[in-house]
Amino acid sequence: AACLCAGVYGSIHNQISYTVAPEYFTQFKFHQFHISPIIPDRLGAACVGWSAAWWMGIVIGVVLIPFGLLIPGTVNYIRGMLMVFGVVALTALIVGIIALTFAFLLIQPSNTPELIVYGNDIQDDAAFARAGTMHNFSYLGGLLGILTGAVMIFRLRRRSGTPHLPVSADER
């Protein structure tokens, strides 16, 4: 489920990035991910997003799924972990949007060097750099999402009314 959520997030995230800078995909990511020119650009951006993000689900899942076992009950666990993965994706999205906002404020055509990627001269260097900023910071958002997801797991456990785990033999 973590890989599925991460892949879907990447596909949706790239629709925002594509809107900011189509060249980020047509001149860079499509080459990097071997997307055929016959695939429509938006679909290609979604494919790149899936390919670039699904593996973050492994990283996120390896950390959060064991913590999720603190949520009592099978149904509560499944429902809770889906909520946790949603919180992780939302955290990544918020961090990416904040980064994009700062990129729009700080990255201007006047302060952006001329870019050449895969031999292609980029027409809108500032937009390309903004999309790249959002892309890179979304990975940071995924890592921060592990923390927000862990907080969510502990809240779900507390809300379940299950007593806390014993810390020492004296508490047993």
C-alpha positions as CSV (number, residue, x, y, z in Angstrom):
1,A,0.0,0.0,0.0
2,A,2.9,2.4,0.7
3,C,4.3,1.9,-2.7
4,L,0.9,2.4,-4.4
5,C,0.3,5.6,-2.4
6,A,3.8,6.9,-3.3
7,G,3.4,6.1,-7.0
8,V,0.0,7.7,-7.2
9,Y,1.4,10.8,-5.3
10,G,4.2,11.0,-7.8
11,S,1.8,10.9,-10.8
12,I,-0.4,13.6,-9.4
13,H,2.6,15.7,-8.2
14,N,4.0,15.7,-11.7
15,Q,0.8,17.2,-13.1
16,I,1.6,20.3,-11.0
17,S,5.3,20.2,-12.0
18,Y,4.3,19.9,-15.7
19,T,2.0,22.9,-15.4
20,V,5.0,24.9,-14.0
21,A,7.5,23.8,-16.6
22,P,6.6,21.4,-19.5
23,E,10.2,21.6,-20.6
24,Y,11.3,20.0,-17.3
25,F,9.7,16.8,-18.7
26,T,10.0,17.2,-22.5
27,Q,13.7,18.1,-22.4
28,F,14.8,16.3,-19.2
29,K,12.6,13.7,-17.4
30,F,11.2,12.1,-20.6
31,H,14.8,11.4,-21.7
32,Q,15.9,10.3,-18.2
33,F,13.0,7.8,-17.9
34,H,12.9,6.8,-21.6
35,I,9.3,8.0,-22.2
36,S,8.3,7.5,-25.9
37,P,7.5,10.7,-27.9
38,I,4.2,9.1,-28.9
39,I,2.9,9.2,-25.3
40,P,0.9,12.4,-24.6
41,D,3.0,14.7,-22.4
42,R,0.6,14.7,-19.4
43,L,0.5,10.9,-19.4
44,G,4.3,10.8,-19.8
45,A,4.6,13.1,-16.7
46,A,2.3,10.8,-14.8
47,C,4.5,7.8,-15.8
48,V,7.6,9.6,-14.7
49,G,6.0,10.5,-11.4
50,W,5.1,6.9,-10.8
51,S,8.5,5.7,-11.7
52,A,10.3,8.3,-9.6
53,A,8.1,7.9,-6.5
54,W,6.9,4.4,-6.0
55,W,10.2,3.3,-4.4
56,M,9.8,6.0,-1.7
57,G,6.9,3.7,-0.5
58,I,9.5,1.1,0.4
59,V,11.5,3.6,2.5
60,I,8.3,4.9,4.1
61,G,6.8,1.5,4.6
62,V,9.9,-0.1,6.1
63,V,9.8,2.6,8.9
64,L,6.1,3.1,9.4
65,I,4.6,-0.4,9.0
66,P,6.4,-1.8,12.0
67,F,5.3,1.2,14.1
68,G,1.8,0.7,12.7
69,L,1.6,-2.6,14.6
70,L,1.1,-0.4,17.7
71,I,-2.4,0.2,16.3
72,P,-4.6,-2.5,17.9
73,G,-7.0,-4.6,15.8
74,T,-6.7,-5.7,12.1
75,V,-9.4,-3.3,10.8
76,N,-8.0,-0.4,12.8
77,Y,-4.5,-1.2,11.6
78,I,-5.5,-1.3,7.9
79,R,-7.7,1.8,8.1
80,G,-5.1,3.6,10.3
81,M,-2.1,2.8,8.0
82,L,-4.1,4.1,5.0
83,M,-4.6,7.3,6.9
84,V,-0.9,7.4,7.8
85,F,0.1,7.0,4.2
86,G,-2.3,9.8,3.3
87,V,-0.6,12.0,6.0
88,V,2.8,11.2,4.5
89,A,1.6,12.2,1.0
90,L,0.0,15.4,2.3
91,T,3.2,16.3,4.1
92,A,5.2,15.7,0.9
93,L,2.7,17.8,-1.0
94,I,2.8,20.7,1.5
95,V,6.6,20.7,1.5
96,G,6.7,20.7,-2.3
97,I,4.2,23.5,-2.6
98,I,6.1,25.6,0.0
99,A,9.3,25.0,-2.0
100,L,7.5,25.9,-5.2
101,T,6.3,29.1,-3.6
102,F,9.8,30.1,-2.5
103,A,11.1,29.1,-6.0
104,F,8.6,31.5,-7.6
105,L,9.7,34.2,-5.2
106,L,13.5,33.6,-5.5
107,I,14.1,32.1,-9.0
108,Q,13.7,34.8,-11.6
109,P,14.9,34.8,-15.2
110,S,17.4,37.5,-14.3
111,N,19.2,35.3,-11.7
112,T,18.9,31.9,-13.5
113,P,21.8,30.6,-15.6
114,E,21.2,29.4,-19.1
115,L,20.5,25.6,-18.9
116,I,21.3,23.0,-21.5
117,V,20.0,19.5,-20.6
118,Y,20.7,16.4,-22.7
119,G,21.9,18.8,-25.4
120,N,18.6,20.7,-25.4
121,D,18.6,24.4,-24.9
122,I,16.0,25.2,-22.3
123,Q,13.7,28.1,-23.3
124,D,12.4,29.0,-19.8
125,D,15.3,28.4,-17.5
126,A,13.5,29.9,-14.4
127,A,10.4,27.7,-14.8
128,F,12.7,24.6,-15.3
129,A,14.6,25.5,-12.1
130,R,11.3,26.0,-10.2
131,A,9.9,22.6,-11.2
132,G,13.2,21.0,-10.2
133,T,13.1,22.7,-6.9
134,M,9.6,21.4,-6.2
135,H,10.6,17.9,-7.3
136,N,13.7,17.8,-5.1
137,F,11.9,19.2,-2.0
138,S,9.1,16.7,-2.4
139,Y,11.6,13.9,-1.5
140,L,12.4,15.9,1.6
141,G,8.7,16.1,2.2
142,G,8.4,12.3,2.0
143,L,11.1,11.9,4.6
144,L,9.4,14.5,6.9
145,G,6.2,12.6,6.2
146,I,7.7,9.6,8.0
147,L,7.8,11.8,11.1
148,T,4.2,13.1,10.7
149,G,3.1,9.5,9.9
150,A,4.7,8.3,13.1
151,V,3.0,11.0,15.1
152,M,-0.3,9.9,13.5
153,I,0.3,6.3,14.5
154,F,0.9,7.2,18.1
155,R,-2.3,9.3,18.1
156,L,-4.3,6.4,16.7
157,R,-2.9,4.2,19.4
158,R,-3.8,6.7,22.1
159,R,-7.2,7.2,20.6
160,S,-7.8,3.4,20.7
161,G,-7.7,3.4,24.5
162,T,-5.1,0.6,24.6
163,P,-2.8,1.1,27.6
164,H,0.7,2.2,26.9
165,L,3.4,-0.4,26.4
166,P,5.4,-1.3,29.5
167,V,8.7,0.4,29.6
168,S,10.3,-1.8,32.3
169,A,9.6,-5.1,34.0
170,D,8.3,-3.2,37.1
171,E,5.4,-1.9,35.0
172,R,4.2,-5.3,34.0
